[in-house]
Amino acid sequence: MLLESGSSASAWIVCALVLLAIIFVILMIKRRELPQRMSKLESLAFVLIIMGLFLAENRLLGYSLLGAGVILAILDILDKSRKSRP
């Protein structure tokens, strides 16, 4: 399904998934040093982005999930920055 012959879009999806997995592992290793857990909003954003990459063959669904994940990630960043401000 993901690696059809002659499909460069599928190759890019696989590369993006591998890159996201590497980033996720690096972040988890760094988080061991700092006792922080992923927020629920951050986890949901991550899952939506991964699902959007897997379902990229259906453009409407894939891009919708990616967009929703990015919006949730931005909202989580704004929420964390407001909480850290005195």
C-alpha positions in Angstrom: 0.0 0.0 0.0 2.6 2.5 1.0 5.5 1.4 -1.3 4.0 1.0 -4.7 6.5 0.9 -7.6 7.0 4.3 -9.2 5.2 6.3 -6.6 7.4 9.1 -5.4 4.6 10.4 -3.1 4.6 7.2 -1.2 8.4 7.4 -0.8 8.1 10.9 0.6 5.4 9.6 3.1 7.7 6.8 4.3 10.5 9.3 4.7 8.3 11.7 6.6 7.2 8.8 8.9 10.7 7.7 9.6 11.8 11.3 10.3 8.8 11.8 12.7 9.6 8.5 14.5 13.3 9.6 14.9 12.2 13.0 16.3 9.7 11.3 18.6 12.4 9.0 20.0 14.8 11.9 20.5 12.1 13.9 22.3 11.3 11.0 24.6 15.0 10.5 25.4 15.3 14.2 26.3 12.1 14.1 28.3 13.6 11.4 30.6 15.9 14.1 31.8 13.0 16.5 32.5 10.1 14.9 34.3 7.4 16.2 31.9 4.6 14.2 30.3 2.9 14.9 27.0 -0.3 16.8 27.4 -3.5 15.2 26.1 -3.7 17.9 23.4 -0.2 17.3 22.3 -0.8 13.6 22.1 -3.9 14.0 20.1 -2.1 16.4 17.7 0.7 13.9 17.2 -1.8 11.0 16.5 -3.8 13.2 14.0 -0.6 14.1 12.1 0.5 10.5 11.9 -3.0 9.4 10.8 -2.9 12.1 8.2 0.4 10.8 6.8 -0.9 7.3 6.7 -4.1 8.3 5.0 -2.5 10.7 2.5 -3.7 8.7 -0.5 -7.2 10.2 0.2 -6.1 13.8 -0.1 -9.2 15.3 1.5 -9.0 13.1 4.6 -5.2 13.1 4.8 -4.8 16.9 4.6 -7.8 17.5 6.9 -6.2 15.3 9.6 -2.8 17.0 9.1 -4.4 20.4 9.4 -6.3 19.5 12.5 -3.1 18.1 14.1 -1.2 21.2 13.3 -3.9 23.5 14.7 -4.1 21.4 17.9 -0.3 21.6 18.3 -0.3 25.3 17.9 -3.1 25.6 20.5 -1.1 23.4 22.9 2.0 25.6 22.4 -0.1 28.8 23.1 -1.6 27.2 26.2 1.7 26.2 27.6 3.2 29.6 26.9 0.3 31.3 28.7 0.7 29.0 31.7 4.5 29.6 32.0 4.0 33.4 31.9 3.8 35.0 35.4 
